[in-house]
Amino acid sequence: MSKVGVYFIGACGNVGVTSIVGALAIARGLADGTGLVTEGPEFRGLALPLLNDLVLGGCDVSRVALSQRAREAGEARILPLHLVEALTSQLDETDARIARIESFEFGKLPRGGYLAELARVEERLSRFRSEQGLDRLIVVNVSSTEPHFAETADFDAPVALLEALAKAGPGFCTSTLINALAALRQGCAYINFTPSQASELPALRRIAREGRLPHGGKDGKTGETLLKTVLGPMFIARNLRVMSWVGNNFLGNSDGRTLDAPAAKDSKLRQKDVALREMLGGEAWVQTDIKYVPSLGDWKTAWDLVHFRGFLGTEMTFSFTWQGCDSALAAPLVLDLVRLTSLAWQRGESGLLAQLAPFFKNPLDGHTHDFAQQMAALYAWLDQCRADQAASRRPGA
């Protein structure tokens, strides 16, 4: 089987750390696969890479050691501390494969300009692949949400984009865009677990298509939006008219602090409401807000109120409270996405991976936000994978 590497953009953030600790713990039999979709019975017998076979690495602006970040996550009850202690040596080995990089903030030019930054990212990816002897490299963006930038005609074609990067000033694009562009130019698969703009832009889609590279996104669907895409179709199926659906999110970790900035919050909210708006139509009042509450740490609380009209115009309400550990909900999905992307790539699939839709708030395939329909499409793809595997084993195949 091919040697597969995973390069986390934001490896030392909570989601990156939890993903790495989880992969190491399960691979060594210290934890089970609860929360991993790909550990379910529907996925058995498929040529998914084992977590133990993945070469983990990445980059981060933080200078804090990975084992220390994991220890901090343990003290914050995100991870079991006994796992962190048991995996210290493996975390230190992984830390040696995490590059410490310069911070490149939106609204400022990176050192030497955008093309210089692009060259630095490409060199890091190339070196990682070479040093680890990888056949395939999957780049996963789990970094902080970045502000939305204007999508001009410069992003329509690869040549135009490179020409624009050579002369553009501050605020033209984000580090997420540069990282995604570098990944695809270096022949890597790319997964965007954040709401930041990346491989959905036409120039990057073209590079992926021409390079026969798989990619997917965007913005991991872990909690409140997951419930919305399950419950929304229920109201539609019962022919109940949703008049309003409002939600308040409270989050206290570094993501909450990042989203306290108006530009980053706007970028995030663009993704959180799109599913309900498209499912319910323009008549429903849909609104979500995000508040930073430092004391909550990694535990996100979502309060939602649904005001709907039923038979003979009777008005009713439905409300729910969701409280979840953000990183513990996200990390298994990240590992699922890596395994499924690897399987698709091994099968020769490229371009946008539509079967990954149930993992994202705003899936780039744009077909449906209905979670049940998304999972049905994923299972249909699994059936095709299984049939193709069986056919390849027949004599004379």
N, C-alpha and C positions, 0 to 999 in steps of 0.2 A: 504494500500500500504506500502511496505517496507520503512524504514527510511534510506535514502541514504546520505552519507557524501562525500564531495569532499576535498581532501588533496592536496593542491598546493605545489609542490617543487619549491621554488622561488616565494612565495606568494606576496612579497613586490616589485618585479620587475614590470616594466611597464605593461607587459601582465597580470600578476597575479592581480595587482591592478585594471586594467581596467575590467578584467573578474569579479572581486568581486563587484566593483561599478555597473557594468552593470546588474549583477544578482539581486542585491539589489534594484536598481532603477526600473527595469521592474516588479519585484515582488510586489513593492509598488505602481505601476501605475504611476510612475514619468517619465517613458520613454516608447516608444513603442519597438517592436521587430525587427525593421529594421536592416538587417545584419545577423539576426539569421535564418539560413536555416530551422531549425525545427519549425519556426513560419509560414512557407509557407503552402499553401492549401493542398499540398500533404501529410502533416503530421497530418492533423486534424483527430481526432477520435482515435488516437493511445494512448497507455498507457505510454506516456512519463511523466517523473516526472516534476512537476511544479517547476519553479525556486524558488518559495517561500518555497518549501518543502526540498530543499537541505541544508544540514548543511555544511557551508564553514569553512575551516581552512587550516593549512599547516605549512610550516617552511620557514625560510630565515636566511641568515647570517647578514642581516641588522638589526640594533637596532632601527631604526627610526620607529615611530608609523605608522600604516597603514593609519590613517586619515591624517597624515602629508604627507605621500607619495602620497596619493590621491590629497591633496591640491597642491603639487608640480606638479602633472600631470595636474591639472586644470590650473595652472599658465602657463604651457607649451602648453596649448590649446589641450591637449590630451583628457581631460574630461571637460564637462561643470561645471564651478565652483559652480553654483547654486545647482547642484546635490550633489556635495561633501558636501556643507554646510547642505543640507537637510538630508543627510545620516550620519552625524558625529557620532551620538550615535550608529547606527547600525555598522558602521565601527569599533568603539571602542569595541563593543561586539565581532565582528569577530576577531579583533586583539588579544583578550584574548585567541583565539584558534589557534594562530600562534606561534609556538615554535621558539625561537631564538637559532640558532645552531652555532657551530664552523665552520670556513672555512676549507674546505678540498680541496687543490689545487692539480691538476695533477702534478706528478713528485715529490710529497712529501708524506710520509706516514702519515695517519691520527693518532691521538693520540691513542696509544696502539695497532696499527696495523689495518689491514682491517677487521678482524673478530670482533674486539672491536667496530669499526665503524658500522658494520652490526648489532651488538647487540643493539647499541644505537638507530639506525633508527627503528629497529623492536619494541623496547620498546616504542618509541614515537607513532608509528602507533597503537600499541595495546592499549596504554593509551587513545589516541584520540577516538578510536572506543568504548572503555568501558565507558569513561566519557560522551560521547554524546549518548550512547544507540543506536548505529547504527546496522542495519541489514546488510548493505553492505557499503563498502568504496572503492571509486575510487580515485586512486592516479594519478595526472596529473603533468607531468614534464614540467614546463615553465621556467626553469632556463637558465642561460647563456650557450652558446655552449662551449663544452669542446673538447680538442684535441683528435685525433684518436689514439687508442692504438692497439698493435698487437694482433690479434685474434688467439691465439695458441690453441693447443689441450686441454689446461686446461679449455676452455670454452665450451667443447663439452658435458659435463655431469655434473649434480649437485654435485655429490660426488667429482669428480676431481676438480671442481671449488672451493669448500670449502677447500679441501686439499691445493690447490695452494694459496688461500687467507691467509692461516695460515702461510705460509713461504715466500710469495712474497715480493719483495722490492719495492721501489718507482717507479712509472711509469707503474705498472702492469695493473691498471685499473683506472677509474674515479669515482667520487662521484655519477654520473648518474647511472653507473652500480650497485653500492652498493645500491642505493635507489630503483632501479627496482627489484633487487634480494630480498631486504627486503620486498617490497610490495607484491610480489608474494608468498614469504614464509609465510607472515602473512594473506594470503587469500584475498588479495585486487585485484581489477581490476587495470590495468595499461595502461596509455596513454602517449606516448612520443611525445610531440609537438616540440621537438628539433631535430637537426641532430646528437646528441651524441648517441653512441652505448648503447643499452639497451636490451629490451625484444626480439629482433630479434636473439640474440645469442642462439645456440642450447640448452645450459643448462637451460636458462630461458624459452625458448619455452616448454621444457619438463616439467618444474615445473608448468607452466600455464596449460598445457594439462592434467597433472595428477591431478592437483587441481581443474580442471574444471573452470578455471578463464579466463575471456575475456581480451584481450590486443590488442593494435594497435599502429601504428606509420608509418613512422616517419617524422618529420620536417613539420610543418604546411605550407600549400600551400595558401598563402595569396595575392600575388600581381603579380610580374613579372613571376614567374613560372606558376601561374594560367593562365596567358595570353599565355604563351608558349604552355601549354597543350590544349588550345583551338585553337590557330592559327596553330600549327604544323600539326595537322590532316587536316586542310584546304589545306595546300600546298600538302600534300600527296593525298588527294581526287581529287585535280585538276591536279595531275601528273606533278607538277612543281618541278624541282630539286633544292633543297636548297644546295648551295655550301658553304655558311658561315652564321653563326648566332652568333653574338658577342654582349655582353652586359656589361654595366658598372653600378654598383650599388653604390649609395652614401648615407651614413647613419650616423647620428650624435649622437644617444642616447647611453646608456650604452652597448647595443648590438653592435653598431658600434665600440665602444672603445674595446670591447672584441675581435671582429673580426679583429681588427687591428693587433693582435698578429698572426704571421704566422701559428702556429699550429692550432689555433681555426679557422682561415680563411680556411685552407686546409680542415678541417672537414666539414665546411659549404659548400664549393665549390664542395665537393664530391657529395652532394645531389642536388645542383642547376642545374648541367649539365646533370645528369643521365637521366632525362625525355627526353630531346631533343636527346641525343645520342642514346637512345634505339628506339625512334620513327623514327629518320631520317637515322639511320645506320651510318656506319663508314666513308662514303665518305664526309660527311659534316664536315666543320671546326666549332666546337662549343667551345666557350670560354666565361667565365664570370669572372669579377673581382669585388672586393668590396673595396671601399675606405671610410675611416673614415673622415667625414666632420663635426666637432663639431657644427657649427652654424645651421645645419639642424635640430638638435634635433631628434624628433621621426618621422619626415617626410622623408621617403625613396624615393629617385628618382632613377628610372631605365631608362637608355637609351639603346635601342636595335636597331641593324641594321641587316637586313636579305638580303643577296645577293643571288638571285636565277636565274635560267635559265628557259625560257619558250619555246614556239613554235618556231621551226627553229633555236634554239640556242640563241634567243634574251635574253640578260642579263638585269635584272631589280633589283630594291631594294625596300624594305619596311622598314620603321622605325617607332618607337613609343617611347613616353615618358610616363612613369607611375610615378605619384607622389601620395603617399598615407601615411596616418598615420598608422605606422606599428602596434601599439598596438590596435587601433580601428578596424583594419582589422582582427587581430588575435583573440581578445577576444571573439567575437560571435562564432567563430569556436570552441574555447575551450569549450564553454557552449553547443554547438551542440554535440560535441564529448561526453561530460559527459552524456547528455540526451539519446543519441543513445546507448552508452555503457550500461547505466542502463537498457534500454528497452531490449537489447540483453541478458543481464545477467538474467533479470526477466523471459525471455523466455527459459532459460536453455542453451543458447548458450555459448560456451567457446572456448578457443584458440584464434588464430588470427582472428579478425573481418574484413573480406575482404570487407564488404560493406562500411567501412569507408575510402576506397581508395581516393575518391575525395577531402578529406580534407588534403592530405599529398603530399609533393614533391616526396617522395620515398616510396610509399605504400609497406608494407611488403608482401602483397599477390603476388606482382610481375606480375600480369596479363596484365595490360595495363596502360599507362599514358594518354590515350585519355580521356579528361574530360567528353565529352558527353557519352562515353561508361561507364565510372565510375558512372555517375549520373543515367544512365539507369539501371545499376546493383543495385544501392541504391534504386531506385523506385521499382524495381522488388521485392526486399526484403521487402519494405514497404507493397506492395500488399500481400505478403505472411503473414506478421504480421497481416494485416487487416482481411485476410481470416481465420487465426487461431483464432483471437479474436471472429469473428462471429460464428465459429464452436463451440467454448467453451461456447457460450451463448445459444446454442440450447438445448431444453429439452432432458434430458437423456445423455448429453455430460459429 
